[in-house]
Amino acid sequence: MTKKRQLDTEETRIQRMIASDPDAPEATDAQLAQARPFTEAFPVLAEAMRRSAGGRPKLDAPKMSVSLRLDQDVVAHFKAGGPGWQSRMNRALREAVGLSG
């Protein structure tokens, strides 16, 4: 069987499956003509989603993502303390270089 014939057969099978699904009928041209953008159809929900998508408030001094190589036993020591190990490591580094907080 040729590659084109395989694709045609696969497409026919997919289209049959789509047509046989009563829960997801294909939209008609008339339905598509009535379609409206989400923000227009659900303005209150769209606005709530837009506001919540902003995430956390901006920090005055955001942390910087870095990549560095550390000895395994150093990382294991901090991880052994459980969640928050990166913050504890940051605090230890601040103390080591004489920075407050």
Secondary structure, 3 states (H helix, E strand, C coil): CCHHHHHHHHHHHHHHHHHCCCCCCCCCHHHHHHCCCHHHHCHHHHHHHHHHCCCCCCCCCCCCCCCCCCCHHHHHHHHCCCCCHHHHHHHHHHHHCCCCC
